[in-house]
Amino acid sequence: MRPHKTGEGAHQEVSQHFQQTNMRNAEVQIAVRDEDQEAVAHTRLIIDDFFKSSGDNPCPDDTEAESLEGFGRRIPRSKLAPGSPSNHWIFGSPLRHGDSRSYEDLHGGNNPVYRAFDPRLRDFLHAQFPAEYLTYEDTIMVETFQCLYISYQSREDWRNAEDILRCNSNWNKEGPRYDCIMFNSDEPGVACARLRSLIRCKLPSSRIVDLAVVNPMKISKWRPKTVWDGCLVYEEGKEFSFLLLDYVIRGALLAPAHGARSTQQLRYLVDGVDGDMFLRILNATEHVCY
């Protein structure tokens, strides 16, 4: 059993609060976030006690769900250690480990995700972290994964929630499975993309950077014959882009849009997956509430 340091739980909680601040006057922001979470927890206790007393428990698997959160799972050990324990994501199912050039040489010929992989990766990292001063001679170690556990705070009841996303070329020997994500973007509206690779990089400075190769989706002007409030149609992207995991919000479900031309790969964003997704779409589109 791993020994725990004194106050380790409290330190981790404060660290997680600090990551959500703007790094200025952080003590006040941490105190406000802590008060908000205490109020939410108190409210949830009152609601749970009410349902228990009435003999109706709408969430019988809450305790079980909490025990299954990604941070409590036994994740296979990866070659490259995570950058921070306070990240809201965890990689699972490690696949391969090597340097960026060997990845391009090994996979670039038959996998478009890794074509010109090394120069594209260096350009991206240089743009995101200019202080690293990456040169052509520097070696960037990378490790790929096939599973992503992404944690977020639900807008339905403010509890912690988690999505398990797959990025696998042969899922259970039944063919490829590349799940979709919702992420923060400078563009207005809801930004979605399809995962194509999950990568952890170790820079020469020993800095760890977690990122994904994605196919960004564009909002399509095409509309079905029956249009509903908040209808969002996306077109599958063909370009490959790097995306820092810091910007990923949660998983997203996009269903094929029937009725469009066969040459178009259009998909509906499904807002009825859960309450959190419905509220996120509601706040980002012109929903009409009756």
Contacts in CASP RR format, 6 or more apart in sequence:
PFRMAT RR
TARGET T0000
AUTHOR 0000-0000-0000
METHOD contacts of the structure
MODEL  1
MRPHKTGEGAHQEVSQHFQQTNMRNAEVQIAVRDEDQEAVAHTRLIIDDF
FKSSGDNPCPDDTEAESLEGFGRRIPRSKLAPGSPSNHWIFGSPLRHGDS
RSYEDLHGGNNPVYRAFDPRLRDFLHAQFPAEYLTYEDTIMVETFQCLYI
SYQSREDWRNAEDILRCNSNWNKEGPRYDCIMFNSDEPGVACARLRSLIR
CKLPSSRIVDLAVVNPMKISKWRPKTVWDGCLVYEEGKEFSFLLLDYVIR
GALLAPAHGARSTQQLRYLVDGVDGDMFLRILNATEHVCY
5 11 0 8 1.000
12 85 0 8 1.000
12 86 0 8 1.000
13 34 0 8 1.000
14 30 0 8 1.000
15 85 0 8 1.000
15 86 0 8 1.000
16 86 0 8 1.000
17 29 0 8 1.000
17 30 0 8 1.000
17 33 0 8 1.000
17 34 0 8 1.000
18 26 0 8 1.000
18 30 0 8 1.000
18 86 0 8 1.000
19 84 0 8 1.000
19 86 0 8 1.000
20 29 0 8 1.000
20 33 0 8 1.000
21 29 0 8 1.000
21 30 0 8 1.000
22 29 0 8 1.000
40 158 0 8 1.000
40 159 0 8 1.000
44 157 0 8 1.000
44 159 0 8 1.000
48 57 0 8 1.000
48 59 0 8 1.000
48 62 0 8 1.000
51 57 0 8 1.000
51 58 0 8 1.000
69 149 0 8 1.000
69 151 0 8 1.000
69 160 0 8 1.000
69 162 0 8 1.000
70 90 0 8 1.000
70 149 0 8 1.000
70 151 0 8 1.000
70 162 0 8 1.000
71 90 0 8 1.000
71 151 0 8 1.000
73 90 0 8 1.000
73 149 0 8 1.000
75 90 0 8 1.000
75 91 0 8 1.000
75 92 0 8 1.000
76 92 0 8 1.000
76 93 0 8 1.000
76 94 0 8 1.000
77 94 0 8 1.000
78 91 0 8 1.000
78 92 0 8 1.000
78 94 0 8 1.000
78 97 0 8 1.000
78 143 0 8 1.000
78 145 0 8 1.000
78 200 0 8 1.000
79 94 0 8 1.000
79 97 0 8 1.000
79 143 0 8 1.000
80 97 0 8 1.000
80 141 0 8 1.000
80 143 0 8 1.000
80 200 0 8 1.000
80 201 0 8 1.000
80 202 0 8 1.000
80 208 0 8 1.000
81 208 0 8 1.000
82 90 0 8 1.000
82 91 0 8 1.000
82 200 0 8 1.000
82 208 0 8 1.000
82 210 0 8 1.000
83 208 0 8 1.000
83 210 0 8 1.000
84 208 0 8 1.000
87 210 0 8 1.000
87 245 0 8 1.000
88 150 0 8 1.000
88 151 0 8 1.000
88 152 0 8 1.000
89 148 0 8 1.000
89 149 0 8 1.000
89 150 0 8 1.000
89 151 0 8 1.000
89 210 0 8 1.000
89 245 0 8 1.000
89 248 0 8 1.000
90 148 0 8 1.000
90 149 0 8 1.000
91 145 0 8 1.000
91 147 0 8 1.000
91 148 0 8 1.000
91 149 0 8 1.000
91 198 0 8 1.000
91 200 0 8 1.000
91 210 0 8 1.000
92 145 0 8 1.000
92 146 0 8 1.000
92 147 0 8 1.000
92 148 0 8 1.000
92 149 0 8 1.000
93 145 0 8 1.000
93 146 0 8 1.000
93 147 0 8 1.000
93 168 0 8 1.000
94 143 0 8 1.000
94 144 0 8 1.000
94 145 0 8 1.000
94 146 0 8 1.000
95 143 0 8 1.000
95 144 0 8 1.000
95 145 0 8 1.000
95 146 0 8 1.000
96 103 0 8 1.000
96 143 0 8 1.000
96 144 0 8 1.000
97 141 0 8 1.000
97 142 0 8 1.000
97 143 0 8 1.000
98 141 0 8 1.000
98 142 0 8 1.000
98 143 0 8 1.000
99 139 0 8 1.000
99 140 0 8 1.000
99 141 0 8 1.000
99 142 0 8 1.000
100 117 0 8 1.000
100 118 0 8 1.000
100 121 0 8 1.000
100 122 0 8 1.000
100 139 0 8 1.000
100 140 0 8 1.000
100 141 0 8 1.000
100 142 0 8 1.000
100 201 0 8 1.000
101 118 0 8 1.000
103 114 0 8 1.000
103 117 0 8 1.000
103 118 0 8 1.000
103 142 0 8 1.000
103 144 0 8 1.000
104 114 0 8 1.000
104 115 0 8 1.000
104 116 0 8 1.000
104 117 0 8 1.000
104 118 0 8 1.000
106 114 0 8 1.000
107 113 0 8 1.000
107 114 0 8 1.000
107 117 0 8 1.000
108 114 0 8 1.000
108 115 0 8 1.000
108 117 0 8 1.000
109 115 0 8 1.000
112 240 0 8 1.000
113 196 0 8 1.000
113 197 0 8 1.000
113 213 0 8 1.000
113 240 0 8 1.000
114 197 0 8 1.000
118 140 0 8 1.000
120 242 0 8 1.000
121 140 0 8 1.000
121 142 0 8 1.000
121 201 0 8 1.000
121 242 0 8 1.000
122 134 0 8 1.000
122 136 0 8 1.000
122 140 0 8 1.000
124 211 0 8 1.000
124 242 0 8 1.000
125 132 0 8 1.000
125 134 0 8 1.000
125 140 0 8 1.000
125 201 0 8 1.000
125 203 0 8 1.000
125 209 0 8 1.000
126 132 0 8 1.000
126 134 0 8 1.000
128 209 0 8 1.000
128 244 0 8 1.000
129 203 0 8 1.000
129 207 0 8 1.000
129 209 0 8 1.000
132 203 0 8 1.000
132 204 0 8 1.000
132 205 0 8 1.000
132 207 0 8 1.000
134 140 0 8 1.000
134 203 0 8 1.000
134 204 0 8 1.000
138 203 0 8 1.000
138 204 0 8 1.000
139 204 0 8 1.000
140 201 0 8 1.000
140 202 0 8 1.000
140 203 0 8 1.000
140 204 0 8 1.000
141 201 0 8 1.000
141 202 0 8 1.000
142 199 0 8 1.000
142 200 0 8 1.000
142 201 0 8 1.000
142 202 0 8 1.000
143 199 0 8 1.000
143 200 0 8 1.000
144 197 0 8 1.000
144 198 0 8 1.000
144 199 0 8 1.000
144 200 0 8 1.000
145 167 0 8 1.000
145 198 0 8 1.000
145 199 0 8 1.000
145 200 0 8 1.000
146 166 0 8 1.000
146 167 0 8 1.000
146 168 0 8 1.000
146 198 0 8 1.000
147 164 0 8 1.000
147 165 0 8 1.000
147 166 0 8 1.000
147 167 0 8 1.000
147 168 0 8 1.000
147 198 0 8 1.000
148 164 0 8 1.000
148 165 0 8 1.000
148 166 0 8 1.000
148 167 0 8 1.000
148 195 0 8 1.000
148 198 0 8 1.000
148 212 0 8 1.000
148 245 0 8 1.000
148 248 0 8 1.000
149 162 0 8 1.000
149 163 0 8 1.000
149 164 0 8 1.000
149 165 0 8 1.000
150 162 0 8 1.000
150 163 0 8 1.000
150 165 0 8 1.000
150 181 0 8 1.000
150 248 0 8 1.000
150 249 0 8 1.000
150 250 0 8 1.000
150 251 0 8 1.000
151 160 0 8 1.000
151 161 0 8 1.000
151 162 0 8 1.000
152 160 0 8 1.000
152 161 0 8 1.000
152 162 0 8 1.000
152 163 0 8 1.000
152 249 0 8 1.000
152 250 0 8 1.000
152 276 0 8 1.000
153 159 0 8 1.000
153 160 0 8 1.000
153 161 0 8 1.000
154 160 0 8 1.000
154 161 0 8 1.000
154 274 0 8 1.000
154 275 0 8 1.000
154 276 0 8 1.000
155 275 0 8 1.000
155 276 0 8 1.000
155 279 0 8 1.000
155 280 0 8 1.000
156 274 0 8 1.000
156 275 0 8 1.000
156 276 0 8 1.000
156 278 0 8 1.000
156 279 0 8 1.000
161 250 0 8 1.000
161 274 0 8 1.000
161 276 0 8 1.000
163 250 0 8 1.000
163 251 0 8 1.000
165 179 0 8 1.000
165 181 0 8 1.000
165 195 0 8 1.000
165 251 0 8 1.000
166 177 0 8 1.000
166 178 0 8 1.000
166 179 0 8 1.000
167 177 0 8 1.000
167 178 0 8 1.000
167 179 0 8 1.000
167 195 0 8 1.000
167 196 0 8 1.000
167 197 0 8 1.000
167 198 0 8 1.000
167 212 0 8 1.000
168 176 0 8 1.000
168 177 0 8 1.000
168 178 0 8 1.000
169 175 0 8 1.000
169 176 0 8 1.000
170 176 0 8 1.000
171 177 0 8 1.000
178 194 0 8 1.000
178 195 0 8 1.000
178 196 0 8 1.000
179 194 0 8 1.000
179 195 0 8 1.000
179 251 0 8 1.000
180 192 0 8 1.000
180 193 0 8 1.000
180 194 0 8 1.000
180 195 0 8 1.000
180 217 0 8 1.000
180 251 0 8 1.000
180 252 0 8 1.000
180 253 0 8 1.000
180 254 0 8 1.000
181 192 0 8 1.000
181 193 0 8 1.000
181 194 0 8 1.000
181 195 0 8 1.000
181 212 0 8 1.000
181 214 0 8 1.000
181 248 0 8 1.000
181 249 0 8 1.000
181 250 0 8 1.000
181 251 0 8 1.000
181 252 0 8 1.000
182 190 0 8 1.000
182 191 0 8 1.000
182 192 0 8 1.000
182 248 0 8 1.000
182 249 0 8 1.000
182 250 0 8 1.000
182 251 0 8 1.000
182 252 0 8 1.000
182 280 0 8 1.000
183 191 0 8 1.000
183 192 0 8 1.000
183 193 0 8 1.000
183 243 0 8 1.000
183 247 0 8 1.000
183 248 0 8 1.000
183 249 0 8 1.000
184 191 0 8 1.000
184 247 0 8 1.000
184 249 0 8 1.000
185 191 0 8 1.000
185 247 0 8 1.000
189 219 0 8 1.000
189 284 0 8 1.000
189 285 0 8 1.000
190 232 0 8 1.000
190 269 0 8 1.000
190 280 0 8 1.000
190 281 0 8 1.000
190 284 0 8 1.000
190 285 0 8 1.000
191 216 0 8 1.000
192 216 0 8 1.000
192 217 0 8 1.000
192 234 0 8 1.000
192 252 0 8 1.000
192 254 0 8 1.000
192 269 0 8 1.000
193 214 0 8 1.000
193 215 0 8 1.000
193 216 0 8 1.000
193 217 0 8 1.000
193 241 0 8 1.000
193 243 0 8 1.000
194 214 0 8 1.000
194 215 0 8 1.000
194 217 0 8 1.000
194 236 0 8 1.000
194 237 0 8 1.000
195 212 0 8 1.000
195 213 0 8 1.000
195 214 0 8 1.000
196 212 0 8 1.000
196 213 0 8 1.000
196 214 0 8 1.000
196 215 0 8 1.000
196 240 0 8 1.000
197 212 0 8 1.000
197 213 0 8 1.000
198 210 0 8 1.000
198 212 0 8 1.000
199 210 0 8 1.000
199 211 0 8 1.000
199 212 0 8 1.000
199 213 0 8 1.000
200 208 0 8 1.000
200 209 0 8 1.000
200 210 0 8 1.000
201 208 0 8 1.000
201 209 0 8 1.000
201 210 0 8 1.000
201 211 0 8 1.000
202 208 0 8 1.000
202 209 0 8 1.000
203 209 0 8 1.000
209 244 0 8 1.000
210 244 0 8 1.000
210 245 0 8 1.000
211 242 0 8 1.000
211 243 0 8 1.000
211 244 0 8 1.000
211 245 0 8 1.000
212 242 0 8 1.000
212 243 0 8 1.000
212 245 0 8 1.000
212 248 0 8 1.000
213 240 0 8 1.000
213 241 0 8 1.000
213 242 0 8 1.000
213 243 0 8 1.000
214 240 0 8 1.000
214 241 0 8 1.000
214 242 0 8 1.000
214 243 0 8 1.000
215 236 0 8 1.000
215 237 0 8 1.000
215 238 0 8 1.000
215 239 0 8 1.000
215 240 0 8 1.000
215 241 0 8 1.000
216 237 0 8 1.000
216 239 0 8 1.000
216 241 0 8 1.000
217 234 0 8 1.000
217 235 0 8 1.000
217 236 0 8 1.000
217 237 0 8 1.000
217 254 0 8 1.000
217 267 0 8 1.000
218 234 0 8 1.000
218 235 0 8 1.000
218 237 0 8 1.000
219 232 0 8 1.000
219 233 0 8 1.000
219 234 0 8 1.000
219 235 0 8 1.000
220 233 0 8 1.000
220 234 0 8 1.000
220 235 0 8 1.000
220 264 0 8 1.000
220 266 0 8 1.000
222 233 0 8 1.000
222 257 0 8 1.000
222 260 0 8 1.000
222 264 0 8 1.000
222 266 0 8 1.000
223 231 0 8 1.000
223 233 0 8 1.000
224 231 0 8 1.000
224 233 0 8 1.000
224 257 0 8 1.000
224 259 0 8 1.000
229 285 0 8 1.000
229 286 0 8 1.000
229 287 0 8 1.000
229 288 0 8 1.000
230 271 0 8 1.000
230 281 0 8 1.000
230 282 0 8 1.000
230 285 0 8 1.000
230 286 0 8 1.000
230 287 0 8 1.000
231 268 0 8 1.000
232 268 0 8 1.000
232 269 0 8 1.000
232 271 0 8 1.000
232 281 0 8 1.000
232 285 0 8 1.000
233 257 0 8 1.000
233 266 0 8 1.000
233 267 0 8 1.000
233 268 0 8 1.000
233 269 0 8 1.000
234 254 0 8 1.000
234 266 0 8 1.000
234 267 0 8 1.000
234 268 0 8 1.000
234 269 0 8 1.000
235 264 0 8 1.000
235 265 0 8 1.000
235 266 0 8 1.000
235 267 0 8 1.000
236 265 0 8 1.000
236 266 0 8 1.000
236 267 0 8 1.000
237 265 0 8 1.000
249 280 0 8 1.000
250 276 0 8 1.000
250 277 0 8 1.000
252 269 0 8 1.000
252 270 0 8 1.000
252 277 0 8 1.000
253 269 0 8 1.000
253 270 0 8 1.000
253 273 0 8 1.000
253 277 0 8 1.000
254 267 0 8 1.000
254 268 0 8 1.000
254 269 0 8 1.000
254 270 0 8 1.000
255 267 0 8 1.000
255 268 0 8 1.000
255 270 0 8 1.000
256 266 0 8 1.000
256 267 0 8 1.000
256 268 0 8 1.000
257 266 0 8 1.000
257 267 0 8 1.000
257 268 0 8 1.000
260 266 0 8 1.000
269 281 0 8 1.000
270 277 0 8 1.000
271 277 0 8 1.000
271 278 0 8 1.000
271 281 0 8 1.000
271 282 0 8 1.000
272 278 0 8 1.000
281 287 0 8 1.000
282 289 0 8 1.000
END
